[in-house]
């Protein structure tokens, strides 16, 4: 063995983008598994509904999957329209109800989706129930509320694996309220059944099994054994959404929450490695799992002093099946003995000498190793930590004192067909920060102390509500008095004026349909006239009686009454008489940005004008994020919410979904129900339900691509890789073909320099990791530079043909620069007393302040 005293591995730190809406994989050798069966059932729902991950959910009402209930009993359904499918509706009952599925024989994933909240007449704390799938018990006395509290998320799903045998193809899934709890009920929001490849997780008949840690015999997963998926981890990599999986719609999480000893550890990445499948099926895990991982780092001495360790909470008294994924892709590790390490599972030795090259045969070969371990009883502890630890082998056995892991899957193995475990302990001291649920009540606590907290919180909420009511009543009353005095000649000087309903009717000719200029889920937008017909305004009339509309109405007033900026639409006033919810804005004569990009008869905008509009909108968002007293996150940035006035000045509009950002340095995000528009929604926000200003940045990146390409963000009739504009643009950018998706009407009219800079800004906004996206201030600077590159080239082409420029022409150029920038540059940023200076060189002309 050669001397290894100075051996170390060269780390790979490669910047790469993995878009969660993409279906294509980064390696040609990885193909999608095509399930023979895919059922997506939205319980308590009518018809069908699509989701952002392209699954189509079928409602169970009046369908072949309508549940059966005992005679003289009934189940009830409720809707939660603010939630995505399948969480947008629910079926619940205090009696047993059963869904029947006619399935083909084989091994299946079953995923049960739950939205834990208080539905009308059904308190969330009363939901205790059991679930059986055929002869398998999946849940018993299960509390969705306690589980949601432990997870910190009201929306969650549980995944199981079962085998449907020949001759028993009709699978019943039954929900039963627990008889041990008074007024208990069962509920379900969605059921998903997806077939899996034969023996993906189950042991083949000709296979002797795998390592049973701490035992002498081997272990097998036989068809009569149910499994519950507890953890599926992409070690060292990003979260992998269901549509990025290999066709089985599995979700892969990041490993950061489970690391307990990683000093210092290193994230290893090699996206250029060509994977060589052969030892395992190529659908075992997404390619990105095998192209990234976590190792111990390059310090041999430190590595020998610790074990790279993850810990996962599991139920006591069960056997657990673990699958560890490996792939050696670092260029120095090419032969057996290069990197040898030890693997410990639950503090027991699973492998004394793990050698990935020896297992796989070469660098770049994905493999996995399966283990089983018993987590037995430990006093009265319902839960214990199951650890996975890696430690370098002795120096005499390995060239590099290091270890590496790419992925982890952990399953609970059923005891006599039973997977049910205990509920989590009540979370007394933690109160999750969620928006109001369907019954307009916050989550109920589960014991006396928590009930006391709820009572005190309710009293405080009532006090605040009364105070706000008095505040708004006084403010509205004052506004009415002022408006009576001043409205005849001009608008009141108040930030937000109250209009009477009669004034609104007069302004819109009693809501004349001929004056409608916009229609949406919120209601209609009318063009109206105030001040004796002298001032045109836009009047948005929200649908009366809508709870969601009332929240958006209040939010819009609260937000816009505090904001004044040239690139934000101005809220002139409101009307809340007779249950109406009406908002009055400045009239935007040019309509929306989308109106001038596609699906209209308007002439196409030149590139410089599109850039100017994008810069204006970016400045508006920049002000929301940095210029207001507290960070404001718009949450619905899209081309229809960017309005244009008579002079083509862009103004960000529609603040109904906006939220204040974190109000302290220690808090980086706001936990909230996901809202936004399909095609613009930040995938990280959708996955984690953690809202930051970088969610606006993502949405604005899509807006930039629309301005460049003049197409909708989602076109489902396109080829798969072109359905999402964001996905398609990222692929083209990586391939160096971004010019191919430019609006044909702009071909030959955009300089390469301006296009490249603009594309760089847009694509950076779409980074899957929100922390890596630019701020809106960075976006503004990048767009300004792209604008300058375009203008400089155009002016150089216009004037460069002449051998020299006279003083008059230079003066004209200065005037031109001033005219071009007058609408998009903030006055506060103008230096040199506002003068714009132009410099000309034979090759390049630059305008700057």
Protein Blocks (a to p, Z undefined) as FASTA:
>chain_A
ZZfklgccddddddddddfkbfbdfbfkbccdddfbdcdddehiahjdddfkopacddfe
hpaklccddehiacdddddfkbccfklbccddfbdcdddddddeddddddddddddddeh
iafklmccdddehjbcfbghiafklmmmmnopabdcddddddddehilbccddddddfkb
ghiacddfbdcdddddehklbccfkbgbdcdehiabdcdddfklccddfbdcdehiacdd
fklmgojopacddfklmpcbdcebpadddfkbccddfkbcfklpcfklmmgccdebjclk
lmmmpccdddddddehiacddddddddfbfklmbghklgcdddeehiafbfbdcfklmno
pghiacddddddddddehjafbdcdddddddddfklpfbdcdddfbdcdddddeehiabd
cdddddfkbccdddddfkopacddfbfklmmmmmmmmmmmmmmmmmmmmmmmmmmmmmmm
mmmmmmmmmccfbfbdcddfklmmmmnoooiaklpcbdcfkbccddddeehhlaccdddd
ddehiaklmmmmmmmmmmmmmpccfkbccdfbdcfeehiacddddddfklpfklmmgopa
bdcddfklmmmmmmmmmmmmmmmmmmmmbdcdeklacfklcccdfkopacdehjllgccd
dfbfklcbdcdddeddehjacfklmmnopacfklmmmmmmmmmmmmmnopafbdfkbcfk
lmpmmlmmmmmmmnopmmmmgcfklgopacfklmmmmmmmmmmmmpmblklpccfklmmm
mmmmmmmmmmmmmmmmmmmmpmbdcfklmmmmmmmmmmmmmmmccfklpghhhpacdddd
fkbccddZZ
